[in-house]
Amino acid sequence: MGMTSETWKQYADAEILSRVRARLIEPEEKAKWDALITERHYLGNAHLVGRQLRYVAELDGRWVALLGWNVAAYHLKAREEWIGWTIEQRLRRRKFIVQNSRYLLLVNRGEYPNLASRVLALCTGRLSQDWEASFGYPVVAVESFVDPQRFSGSCYRAAGWERLGRTQGYRRHQRDFYQGDSSPKELWMRALEPKAREWLSSERLPESMRRDEDEAQYCSFTVKQHRPLWERLNGLHDVRRAQGRRHRLASTLTICALATLCGARGTRAIADFAGNYSAGIPRRDAC
C-alpha cells in the first residue's frame, strides 16, 4: 500500500506532510521553475517534450519540490508488456499516459523523510483533471525513469508506483533520433485508474475516452514483404559524372531518405545525420 491512501498520517512527520500543497505554477513563475531545474537537477536542463505541465509543491508557502510532466515515451518494451496492448492500440492511446520527466526536491535530504512520496501522491491525485482541463482529455497512467546510480526509487514505490525493469540504455538526442546511453534507467509506472490497463488494451475504450483516440498511422506490412531501400535505389541509373564521384548513388540517397524520415531538414541537417551514422550498422558498400 502506497501513499495514495491515508497511510502518510501514521508517519512521524504527518503533521508537516498535512501542510504540503501541490499546484500548477503560474505563467510568471515558469522562469523561476526552469532556472531551479537547470541549476539543481542532475540533467541540467528544463526541457520538456510535447504537451507539458509544471508543478510546485509548497510547505507553508515555501517551495519544497518541483515536478514536470510531458508526453509519454514512444515505445517501451516493459510498458507495452505491462499494458498488453497492440501496436495499433499504442499509437491510438499513448496520449492517455503521461511521463514524470523532472522531479526535484528543494530541501536537504532527510529533512522531511516522507516528503517525496507525499508530493508524488498529491500531484498524481490531481494530474488527470489538470491535464484534461489543459488539453481536453484525461490521463489514466503515468511513467517515469529513475537513474539507479543516483536514486533508489523508494519514493515512487511508497507512492504506489510499480518498477517494471530497466531500459535498454538509449536516450533522445534529436527528434526521433536516439543515442546509446551508458546508464540504463529503471522504468516505474502507476495506473491512475483501477481499470487503466484493461481500458488501454481493450477492443473499445470507454465512451468518455473514445472520442479522443488518435489515428493509428503505421505500416502493416512485415519486413520480409519489402525489399531493402538500398537495393531499390541501387537499381537507379547514375547520371553523375565519374569525376569527383566519391560514394555510390544508392548509399547517398539512402542516407538522405533516412535523415529526412528522422526529421532532418536541409543539407546541413542531413550532413549532421550522416556524420552521426553509426559505424556499427552493416553497409552494402564502402560509402
N, C-alpha and C positions, 0 to 999 in steps of 0.2 A: 504494500500500500504506500503510495507516494504522497507528496504534499498537495495533491489535488483534493484531498479530503480535509478534515479539520485536525489532522494529527499534529500539525505545527503548534497547536495550542498546548500540547503536552511538553514542549521543549522549554529549557531553562530561559531562553531569550524570547519567549512567546509574547511578553508584554511589548518588547521592542518591535517584533515582527508584526504585531497588530497595527502598528502605526505606519507601516510601509505602504506606499501607494504607487501604482504604475499607471502611466498615462502616455498618450501620444505627445510628442514635442510640438510646440507651436512653430509656425514658419520662421519666426525671427530667432528661434533657438537652434536652427539647423547648423549655423556656422560654429556655434559652441560645441554642439554634439560631434560634428565632423572633426573639429580640432582636437578634442579629447581622445577620440578613437584613433586618429592619426598619430598622436603623441604617445599614447599609452597602450594601445592594443598591439599584440606581437606581430600582426600582419602589416602594420604601419600605414594603413590607408583606410578610408571610409567609403570605398566604392561598393555600392550595392547594385545588383543586376535586375533590370526589368522593373516590374511593379514592386514597390517597396514601402515599408512603414518603419518609422523610428520611434522608439520609446525611451522614456527616462523613468527610473524608479526613485522615489523620494522618501526620506525619513525626516519627518517634521520640516519639510521644505528643502532639505539638503539633498543634492543629487548623490545617490549612492551606487547606481548601476545604469548602464546603457545597453539597449538591445536593438539590433537591426534585423529586419525580416525582408526577404525578397523571394522571387520565384524559385521553385524547386529545381534541382539538378535535372538535366535532360534524361539521363539514364543511369541507374544504379542497380546493379545485379541483385544485391541483397534486398533492396527495397522492392523490386519487382517480384521477387520470390515471396516476400513478406505479404504483399498485397494479393498476388496471384492473378494479376490481370494480363490481358493480351497486349500485343504491340499497339493495336488499334485503340484499345481502351486507354492505354497510357497516353497516347497522343491526344485523345479527346478529353482526358480527365486530369492530366498532370497539374493543371491550373488550380485544382482543389487542394493541392499540397503546397505548403509554404516552408521556406528554409530559414532557420535562425542562423544567419551568416556572420553576425557580430554580437559578442556578449562581453561586456567589460564591467568588472566591479571597481568602483572608485574608492573603496575603503581598504584598509590594511587587511591582509589575510589573517583570519582568525578573530578579527574584531567582532564580527557578528557571525557565528558559526553556521547558522542555517539561513542566512540572508539570500544566498544564490538560488537555493531551491524555492524559497518563498517568492522571490521576484519572478522566476520562471512560471510558477503556478499562477501568479497574478496576471502575468502577461498573456499566457495561453488561455486564461479564462475569459479574456475579452477580445482576443485576436480575431476570431471569426467574424464577430459583429463589426469590428472596426474595418476589417478587410472588405466586407460586403458593403459597408457604408461608403468606402472609398472607391471600390472597383466594381461593385454590382453583383458579386457572387460570394458565397461563403467559403470557409476553409474547414476541411474535415480531418486533416492530419498534418503533422509538422515533422521536419527533419533537421538534423544538424550534424556537423563534423567536429570531432574533438581530436586534437593532436595528442596522442598518448605519451609523447615525450615531454609534454608540458603539463597536462591535466589528466586526472583520473576519470572524469565524467561522473563523479559521485553526485553532483548537484542535479544532473539530468535524471539519474536513477531515482534519487529521492523525490523528484517532481513527477514521477510516473512514466518516464521515458524508457524505451527498450533498446538495448545495444544489439545491433544486427550483425556486426563484424567489421572488418577493415576494408577500406577501398583498395583498388589496385595500384594506387600511387600516381595518379595523374591530376594535374591542376590546369585550370583555364589559363591560356597565355594570350590569346586573342579571341575574337568572337568565333565560336565553333572550332577552335584550334587548341589542342591540349599538348602539354609537355610532360615528360616524366618527372615525378617528384620523389625525392629520396626519403620522404617522410609520409608514408600512408596514414590516413586518418581513420578514426573509428566512426562509424555511422550510427547515430541514435535517432529513434523515431518515437512518435507518440500519436495515437488516434485521439482526436478531439471529440469524436462522436463514437458511441459504443459500436455502431454498425458501419464505421467508416470503411473498413477493409471489405466488408460484404457489399457495400454500395459500389465501391470503385471497381470491383471485379464482377459485378452482376451484369446481366444482359441489358437491363434498363435501370437508369438512375431514378431516384425519387423524383416526382414531378417538379418539386421546387428547385431541383438542380439540373434537370434535363435540358431546359432551355439555354443553359449556359455552357453546354458542351462545345468544344471546338471541333472544327472539321479535321478529320484524320487524313493527312496527306503523306502517303508513303508508297514505296514501290512494293507491290505484292509478289513480284517475281523472285525466284531464288537465284543465287549467284550462278548456278550451273546453266541457267537459261539465257545468260548473257555472255557474249564474247568480251574479253577484256578490252577496255577503251584503247589501250596502246595498240592492240592487234588491229582494231578497226582503223585507227588513224595511220597505222603503218602501211595501209593499202592506198593511201593518197599519193598522187604524183607530186613530187617535189619540184617546184618551178624555180627554186632559188638558184643563183649562180654558184658554181662549185667554189669559186674564190671566196675565202672568208667564212665558209660554212664550217662551223665547229661541232654542231650537235645534229642528230637526226631530227627530221621534221616531226615524227611521231612523238618523240620524247619531249620536244619543246611544247607542242600543242597539248600533250597530256598534262604537263605541269601547269600550263596556263589554265586549262579547264579545272583542275583540282584547286588551284588558287582561287579562281572565281567562285567555285562552289563553297569554299571556306570563307568567303566574304572579301577577298582582295579586290580592290577597285583601282585600276590604273596600273601602268607598267612598273612603277616604283614598288607598289604593294606586292605585285606578282614576283618581282625580283627578291624582295624580302622573304616571301614564302619559299622561293626556290633555295635561298640561302639557308633556310632552316630545314630543308628537306633531309630527313633522317638518312644517314649513311647505312643504317641497318636494314632499310627496305630494299628487297631484291629489285634489280633493274635489268631490263631486257638488253640494254646496250650500254656502252661507256659514254653516258651523256653527261 
